Amino acid sequence: MRQTPPTPAGGRMSARAPRPSPEPRGSGTRRGVGGLLVDTGPLWRHQGFRRLWTGQMVAGVGSQLTVVAVGYQTYRLTGSTAMVGLVSLGQLAPLLAGSVLGGPVVDAFDRRKVMLVTQVLLAAGAAGLAVNAMLGHPLLWPMFAFTAESAAFQGVDWAARRSSLRRLVPPADLAASLSLQSAAFQATSVLGPAAAGLIIAHAGFSLVYWLNVASFGVAFITVTRLPALPPESGGQPAGLASLAGGISYLRSSRPLAGAFLIDLGAMVFGMPRALFPALALTVYHGGATTVGYLNAAPGLGALIGSLLTGHIGRVARPGRAVAVCVVGWGAAITGFGLATWLPAALALLVVAGAADVVSSVFRMVIVQQSTPDAMQGRVNSLVFAGIQGGPRLGDAESGMVAAVAGPQFAAWSGGLLSIATAVVTCWAIPQFYRYRNVASAAVSFAGAPVESADRGGRAGEAEPEPGPVS
């Protein structure tokens, strides 16, 4: 029997099973170049997902406006690049703590209500920055306080949105929906910073922050239009026991653990962004403009890659696809470390960015299929912590290696270590490498994993089939 979540108090109906896609992935109706482009079908077929995606897109643009404004305003206030870095560093601890501790909250309460609360709290942080910017002499401490407050709730909001996805689209549209979310994020990463400079130049900082407040208002309205999204079986009380259960599940699920570790290895060893300033000056004989090009190239590749994910739902072995993408990432970073011609280096970074974003969509497919609805909040919050913490550890690792052996060695050796980590992960966790896409059989429309008829394993694992974000 298919499980239907109970109607919560107040009579508002919970999210029902989405209607099956009229054309499941692999139907053969989308061919040629069109089959590579991201599939926008879920936006038209599933009203709930369309509302969730629209709110994410608008709020994402607003948040990117604020990211640029905070850095620039901090520098204008202090004239210190070190202080700009400290404001960013001050967000790390609340970001990681909020994401990890917020997971049990997402699995304890109606996820729609959790998202409503996070929109208000995120808007409050942006409003604090706006009020400070309107002062005759803006203060420095609000730059630390309000960005830290917002960071603390970003992971909660991310986990709640990811946890709701499987309740809003059928399994056949899950991969396409994840691709659309990834494409939206990459698009906001380009649109937001581009618009921020123009707005700051013509209207100042306060308008940027107020626009971010308004963007969270739009996201709030889109969330109010969603159905109730209570966790399966009513949820589990938030607390340390719930958090420990999520960590235990992440460790025990072999496909999930493999997806987490292979990405962590690629980011810790292969993330080269801390090397960009040194390489720009010593290898490419440039300056700030060259540093900007190096930072922009992976983002450009990620945007291109996210728009070319129409094939993902038709890939039967997403674990192998992740491995191929991580090896591609490592090879591109290795080539980047050896390149002495700037155009070649930029091209390799574009390839690396594309490989990374495609890998992330495949990993998210594994996370969604491998995790029961009742665990979605905790698992996604832990994945988010890894996504945020891995690159920062990578910055520290590459910086230390560069201090000893030079930036080029740090870059190409990091690429090789990324490849080695991928190989070791696939060898040590074969269930991850052999993971089979079970979109049409392993997950019910209501979000409950269904046991495989072949082996009786947990939904999502391969060999035995089928087991537990990015």
C-alpha positions as CSV (number, residue, x, y, z in Angstrom):
1,M,0.0,0.0,0.0
2,R,1.2,3.5,-0.8
3,Q,1.6,5.6,2.3
4,T,-0.2,9.0,2.4
5,P,0.9,11.5,5.1
6,P,-1.8,12.3,7.6
7,T,-3.7,15.6,7.3
8,P,-2.3,18.0,9.9
9,A,-4.3,19.9,12.4
10,G,-6.2,22.7,10.8
11,G,-7.3,20.7,7.8
12,R,-4.6,21.7,5.3
13,M,-3.9,18.7,3.1
14,S,-0.4,17.3,3.0
15,A,1.5,17.0,-0.2
16,R,0.0,14.2,-2.2
17,A,1.7,12.0,-4.7
18,P,2.6,14.0,-7.8
19,R,1.2,12.7,-11.0
20,P,3.6,10.6,-13.0
21,S,5.4,12.4,-15.8
22,P,3.6,11.7,-19.1
23,E,7.0,11.1,-20.7
24,P,9.4,9.3,-18.3
25,R,13.1,9.8,-18.8
26,G,14.4,7.5,-21.4
27,S,11.3,7.6,-23.5
28,G,13.3,8.4,-26.6
29,T,11.2,11.5,-27.4
30,R,14.0,13.9,-26.7
31,R,16.9,13.4,-29.0
32,G,20.0,15.1,-30.4
33,V,21.2,18.3,-28.9
34,G,17.9,18.9,-27.3
35,G,18.3,15.8,-25.2
36,L,21.4,17.3,-23.6
37,L,19.7,20.6,-22.5
38,V,18.3,20.7,-19.0
39,D,14.7,19.4,-19.0
40,T,12.3,22.2,-17.9
41,G,9.3,19.8,-18.0
42,P,9.0,19.6,-14.1
43,L,8.4,23.3,-14.0
44,W,5.3,23.0,-16.2
45,R,4.1,19.6,-14.9
46,H,4.3,20.1,-11.1
47,Q,2.9,23.3,-9.6
48,G,4.4,22.7,-6.2
49,F,7.9,22.3,-7.6
50,R,7.4,25.4,-9.8
51,R,6.6,27.5,-6.7
52,L,9.5,26.1,-4.8
53,W,12.0,26.7,-7.7
54,T,10.7,30.2,-8.3
55,G,11.2,31.2,-4.7
56,Q,14.7,29.7,-4.7
57,M,15.6,31.6,-7.9
58,V,14.4,35.0,-6.7
59,A,15.9,34.6,-3.2
60,G,19.2,33.4,-4.7
61,V,19.6,36.5,-6.8
62,G,18.9,38.7,-3.8
63,S,21.4,36.7,-1.7
64,Q,24.1,37.1,-4.3
65,L,23.5,40.9,-4.4
66,T,24.2,40.9,-0.7
67,V,27.3,38.8,-0.9
68,V,28.9,41.4,-3.2
69,A,27.6,44.4,-1.3
70,V,28.9,43.1,2.1
71,G,32.4,42.6,0.8
72,Y,32.6,45.9,-1.0
73,Q,31.0,47.9,1.9
74,T,33.4,46.3,4.4
75,Y,36.3,47.3,2.3
76,R,34.9,50.8,2.0
77,L,34.5,51.1,5.7
78,T,37.9,49.7,6.7
79,G,40.2,49.8,3.6
80,S,41.4,46.4,4.7
81,T,41.1,43.2,2.6
82,A,42.0,41.3,5.7
83,M,38.8,42.6,7.3
84,V,36.8,41.5,4.3
85,G,38.2,38.0,4.8
86,L,37.4,38.1,8.5
87,V,33.7,38.9,7.8
88,S,33.6,35.9,5.5
89,L,35.4,33.7,8.0
90,G,33.0,34.8,10.8
91,Q,30.1,33.2,8.8
92,L,31.7,29.7,8.7
93,A,31.0,28.6,12.3
94,P,27.3,29.6,12.4
95,L,26.9,28.2,8.9
96,L,28.2,24.8,9.8
97,A,26.5,24.7,13.2
98,G,23.2,25.9,11.8
99,S,23.2,23.3,9.0
100,V,24.1,20.4,11.3
101,L,21.8,21.3,14.2
102,G,19.0,22.4,11.8
103,G,18.7,18.9,10.2
104,P,16.9,17.4,13.2
105,V,14.5,20.4,13.1
106,V,13.7,19.8,9.5
107,D,12.9,16.2,10.3
108,A,10.7,17.1,13.3
109,F,8.3,19.7,11.9
110,D,6.3,20.4,8.8
111,R,9.0,21.4,6.3
112,R,6.7,24.1,4.8
113,K,6.5,25.8,8.1
114,V,10.3,25.5,8.6
115,M,10.9,27.2,5.2
116,L,8.4,30.0,6.2
117,V,10.4,30.7,9.4
118,T,13.7,30.6,7.7
119,Q,12.6,33.2,5.1
120,V,11.6,35.6,7.9
121,L,14.9,35.1,9.7
122,L,17.0,35.4,6.5
123,A,15.1,38.6,5.7
124,A,15.8,40.0,9.2
125,G,19.5,39.6,8.6
126,A,19.3,41.5,5.3
127,A,17.1,44.2,6.9
128,G,19.7,44.7,9.6
129,L,22.4,45.3,6.9
130,A,20.0,47.7,5.1
131,V,19.3,49.8,8.2
132,N,23.0,50.0,9.0
133,A,23.8,51.1,5.4
134,M,21.2,54.0,5.8
135,L,23.1,55.4,8.8
136,G,25.2,58.5,8.3
137,H,28.2,56.6,9.4
138,P,27.6,52.8,8.9
139,L,29.1,50.6,11.6
140,L,31.4,47.6,11.2
141,W,30.0,45.3,13.8
142,P,26.6,44.8,12.0
143,M,28.6,43.4,9.0
144,F,29.7,40.6,11.3
145,A,26.6,40.1,13.3
146,F,23.9,40.1,10.5
147,T,25.9,38.0,8.1
148,A,26.5,35.5,10.8
149,E,22.8,35.4,11.7
150,S,21.9,34.8,8.0
151,A,24.5,32.1,7.6
152,A,23.2,30.2,10.6
153,F,19.8,29.7,8.8
154,Q,21.0,29.1,5.3
155,G,21.7,25.4,5.9
156,V,18.3,24.9,7.5
157,D,16.6,26.5,4.5
158,W,18.7,24.4,2.1
159,A,17.9,21.1,3.9
160,A,14.2,21.9,4.1
161,R,14.0,22.6,0.4
162,R,15.9,19.5,-0.5
163,S,13.8,17.4,1.9
164,S,10.6,18.7,0.2
165,L,11.6,17.9,-3.3
166,R,10.7,14.2,-3.3
167,R,7.2,15.1,-2.1
168,L,6.6,17.5,-5.0
169,V,7.8,15.6,-8.0
170,P,7.5,11.9,-9.0
171,P,10.6,9.8,-9.2
172,A,10.8,10.0,-13.0
173,D,11.2,13.8,-12.7
174,L,13.6,13.8,-9.7
175,A,16.8,14.1,-11.7
176,A,15.5,16.8,-14.0
177,S,14.2,18.8,-10.9
178,L,17.6,18.6,-9.3
179,S,19.2,19.8,-12.5
180,L,16.8,22.7,-12.6
181,Q,17.7,23.6,-9.0
182,S,21.4,23.5,-9.8
183,A,20.9,25.6,-13.0
184,A,19.0,28.2,-11.0
185,F,21.8,28.4,-8.4
186,Q,24.5,28.8,-11.1
187,A,22.4,31.4,-12.9
188,T,21.9,33.5,-9.7
189,S,25.7,33.3,-9.1
190,V,26.1,35.1,-12.4
191,L,23.1,37.5,-12.4
192,G,23.4,38.6,-8.8
193,P,27.0,39.8,-8.8
194,A,26.6,41.5,-12.2
195,A,23.5,43.4,-11.0
196,A,25.1,44.3,-7.6
197,G,27.8,46.4,-9.1
198,L,25.4,48.4,-11.2
199,I,22.9,49.0,-8.3
200,I,25.6,49.9,-5.8
201,A,27.1,52.4,-8.3
202,H,23.8,54.1,-9.0
203,A,21.8,53.7,-5.7
204,G,24.1,52.7,-2.9
205,F,24.3,49.8,-0.5
206,S,21.0,50.1,1.2
207,L,18.9,49.4,-1.9
208,V,20.8,46.2,-2.5
209,Y,20.0,45.0,1.0
210,W,16.4,46.0,0.8
211,L,16.1,44.2,-2.6
212,N,17.3,41.1,-0.8
213,V,14.7,41.6,1.9
214,A,12.1,41.8,-0.9
215,S,13.4,38.6,-2.5
216,F,12.9,36.7,0.7
217,G,9.4,38.1,0.8
218,V,8.7,36.6,-2.7
219,A,10.2,33.3,-1.5
220,F,7.9,33.5,1.6
221,I,4.8,33.9,-0.6
222,T,5.8,31.0,-2.9
223,V,6.2,28.8,0.2
224,T,2.8,29.7,1.5
225,R,1.3,28.3,-1.7
226,L,2.9,24.9,-1.1
227,P,0.9,22.0,0.6
228,A,1.8,20.9,4.1
229,L,5.0,18.8,4.1
230,P,5.2,16.9,7.4
231,P,8.0,14.4,7.7
232,E,7.0,10.7,7.2
233,S,5.4,9.1,10.2
234,G,5.0,12.4,11.9
235,G,8.7,13.2,12.3
236,Q,11.2,12.6,15.2
237,P,11.7,15.0,18.1
238,A,14.6,17.3,17.4
239,G,17.6,16.7,19.7
240,L,21.0,15.2,19.9
241,A,19.6,11.7,19.6
242,S,18.0,12.6,16.3
243,L,21.3,14.2,15.0
244,A,23.2,11.1,16.1
245,G,20.7,9.0,14.1
246,G,21.3,11.0,11.0
247,I,25.1,10.7,11.3
248,S,24.8,7.0,11.9
249,Y,22.6,6.6,8.8
250,L,25.1,8.6,6.7
251,R,27.9,6.3,7.8
252,S,25.9,3.0,7.4
253,S,24.6,3.7,3.9
254,R,27.4,2.7,1.6
255,P,26.2,4.6,-1.5
256,L,25.6,7.7,0.5
257,A,28.9,7.5,2.3
258,G,30.7,7.0,-1.0
259,A,29.0,10.1,-2.6
260,F,29.9,12.2,0.5
261,L,33.6,11.0,0.6
262,I,34.4,11.2,-3.1
263,D,33.2,14.8,-3.2
264,L,35.0,15.7,0.0
265,G,38.3,14.3,-1.4
266,A,37.9,16.2,-4.6
267,M,37.3,19.5,-2.8
268,V,40.0,19.1,-0.1
269,F,42.7,18.0,-2.5
270,G,41.7,19.6,-5.8
271,M,40.2,23.0,-4.9
272,P,42.7,25.5,-6.4
273,R,41.1,28.9,-5.7
274,A,43.6,29.8,-2.9
275,L,46.3,29.5,-5.4
276,F,44.8,31.9,-7.9
277,P,46.6,35.1,-6.7
278,A,50.0,33.5,-6.6
279,L,49.6,31.8,-10.0
280,A,48.2,35.1,-11.6
281,L,51.4,36.9,-10.5
282,T,54.1,34.4,-10.8
283,V,53.0,32.1,-13.7
284,Y,50.7,34.2,-15.9
285,H,52.4,37.6,-15.1
286,G,49.0,39.3,-14.5
287,G,47.3,41.1,-11.7
288,A,43.8,41.6,-10.3
289,T,42.2,41.2,-13.7
290,T,43.8,37.8,-14.1
291,V,42.8,36.7,-10.6
292,G,39.2,37.7,-11.6
293,Y,39.4,35.6,-14.7
294,L,40.7,32.6,-12.8
295,N,37.9,32.9,-10.3
296,A,35.2,33.3,-12.9
297,A,36.2,30.4,-15.1
298,P,35.0,27.5,-12.9
299,G,31.7,29.4,-12.4
300,L,31.3,29.7,-16.2
301,G,31.9,26.0,-16.6
302,A,29.4,25.2,-13.9
303,L,26.7,27.3,-15.6
304,I,27.4,25.6,-18.9
305,G,27.4,22.2,-17.3
306,S,24.2,22.8,-15.4
307,L,22.4,23.7,-18.7
308,L,23.6,20.4,-20.3
309,T,22.2,18.0,-17.8
310,G,19.2,16.7,-19.8
311,H,20.8,13.2,-20.0
312,I,21.2,12.7,-16.2
313,G,17.8,11.0,-15.7
314,R,18.6,8.4,-18.3
315,V,21.9,7.3,-16.7
316,A,21.5,3.9,-15.1
317,R,24.6,4.1,-12.8
318,P,24.9,7.5,-11.2
319,G,27.7,6.3,-8.9
320,R,29.9,5.5,-11.9
321,A,28.9,8.9,-13.4
322,V,30.1,10.7,-10.3
323,A,33.4,8.8,-10.4
324,V,33.9,9.7,-14.1
325,C,33.1,13.4,-13.3
326,V,35.5,13.5,-10.3
327,V,38.3,12.0,-12.4
328,G,37.5,14.6,-15.1
329,W,37.7,17.3,-12.4
330,G,41.0,16.0,-11.2
331,A,42.5,15.7,-14.7
332,A,41.4,19.2,-15.5
333,I,43.0,20.6,-12.3
334,T,46.2,18.6,-13.0
335,G,46.4,20.2,-16.4
336,F,45.7,23.6,-15.0
337,G,48.6,23.2,-12.6
338,L,50.9,22.3,-15.4
339,A,49.6,25.0,-17.8
340,T,51.7,28.1,-18.3
341,W,49.5,29.8,-21.0
342,L,46.5,31.7,-19.5
343,P,43.9,30.8,-22.1
344,A,44.7,27.1,-21.7
345,A,44.5,27.4,-17.9
346,L,41.1,29.2,-18.1
347,A,39.7,26.5,-20.5
348,L,40.8,23.8,-18.1
349,L,39.1,25.6,-15.2
350,V,35.9,25.8,-17.3
351,V,36.0,22.0,-17.9
352,A,36.6,21.5,-14.2
353,G,33.6,23.6,-13.2
354,A,31.4,21.7,-15.7
355,A,32.5,18.4,-14.3
356,D,32.0,19.5,-10.8
357,V,28.4,20.6,-11.3
358,V,27.4,17.5,-13.3
359,S,28.9,15.4,-10.5
360,S,26.9,17.3,-7.9
361,V,23.6,16.6,-9.7
362,F,24.4,12.9,-9.8
363,R,25.3,12.9,-6.1
364,M,22.1,14.6,-5.2
365,V,20.1,11.9,-7.1
366,I,21.9,9.3,-5.0
367,V,21.1,11.3,-1.8
368,Q,17.4,11.7,-2.7
369,Q,16.9,8.1,-3.7
370,S,19.0,6.6,-0.8
371,T,17.5,8.5,2.1
372,P,14.1,7.8,3.6
373,D,11.8,10.8,3.9
374,A,12.0,10.8,7.7
375,M,15.9,11.2,7.4
376,Q,16.0,13.7,4.6
377,G,16.5,16.8,6.7
378,R,19.4,15.4,8.7
379,V,21.2,13.8,5.8
380,N,20.8,16.9,3.6
381,S,22.0,19.1,6.4
382,L,25.2,17.0,6.7
383,V,25.7,17.1,3.0
384,F,25.4,20.9,3.0
385,A,28.0,21.1,5.8
386,G,30.3,19.0,3.6
387,I,29.6,21.2,0.6
388,Q,30.4,24.3,2.6
389,G,33.3,23.0,4.6
390,G,35.2,21.0,1.9
391,P,36.3,23.9,-0.2
392,R,37.5,25.8,2.8
393,L,39.6,22.9,4.0
394,G,40.8,22.7,0.4
395,D,41.9,26.4,0.6
396,A,43.9,25.6,3.7
397,E,45.5,22.4,2.2
398,S,46.5,24.0,-1.1
399,G,47.9,27.1,0.7
400,M,50.1,25.0,3.0
401,V,51.4,22.8,0.1
402,A,52.1,25.9,-2.0
403,A,54.1,27.4,0.9
404,V,56.3,24.4,0.8
405,A,56.5,23.4,-2.8
406,G,55.1,26.3,-4.8
407,P,51.6,27.0,-6.3
408,Q,52.0,25.0,-9.5
409,F,53.0,21.8,-7.6
410,A,50.1,22.3,-5.2
411,A,47.6,22.6,-8.1
412,W,48.7,19.6,-10.2
413,S,49.4,17.3,-7.2
414,G,46.0,18.2,-5.8
415,G,44.4,17.1,-9.1
416,L,46.2,13.8,-9.0
417,L,45.2,13.3,-5.4
418,S,41.5,13.9,-6.4
419,I,41.8,11.2,-9.0
420,A,43.4,8.8,-6.5
421,T,40.7,9.6,-3.9
422,A,38.0,8.8,-6.4
423,V,39.6,5.5,-7.3
424,V,40.1,4.5,-3.7
425,T,36.5,5.4,-2.8
426,C,35.1,3.3,-5.6
427,W,37.4,0.4,-4.7
428,A,36.6,0.6,-0.9
429,I,32.8,1.2,-1.4
430,P,31.7,-0.9,-4.4
431,Q,28.1,-0.3,-3.5
432,F,28.6,3.3,-4.4
433,Y,30.3,2.6,-7.7
434,R,27.6,0.0,-8.7
435,Y,24.7,2.1,-7.4
436,R,21.7,1.8,-9.8
437,N,19.2,4.5,-10.6
438,V,16.0,3.2,-9.1
439,A,13.8,6.3,-9.8
440,S,10.8,4.4,-11.1
441,A,10.9,1.5,-8.6
442,A,12.6,2.3,-5.4
443,V,10.8,5.4,-4.2
444,S,7.0,5.8,-3.9
445,F,5.3,9.0,-5.0
446,A,4.6,9.8,-1.3
447,G,8.3,9.8,-0.6
448,A,8.6,6.4,1.2
449,P,11.4,4.0,0.1
450,V,10.1,0.8,-1.4
451,E,12.0,-2.4,-1.0
452,S,13.4,-4.0,-4.1
453,A,11.7,-7.0,-5.5
454,D,15.0,-8.4,-6.5
455,R,17.0,-8.5,-3.3
456,G,14.9,-7.0,-0.6
457,G,17.6,-4.4,0.1
458,R,17.0,-0.7,1.2
459,A,15.8,1.6,-1.5
460,G,18.7,3.1,-3.4
461,E,21.6,0.6,-2.9
462,A,23.1,-1.5,-5.6
463,E,24.5,-4.9,-5.2
464,P,22.3,-5.8,-3.3
465,E,19.7,-3.7,-5.0
466,P,18.4,-1.4,-4.6
467,G,20.3,1.4,-0.5
468,P,20.8,5.6,1.7
469,V,22.8,16.8,-0.6
470,S,24.6,17.9,-2.5
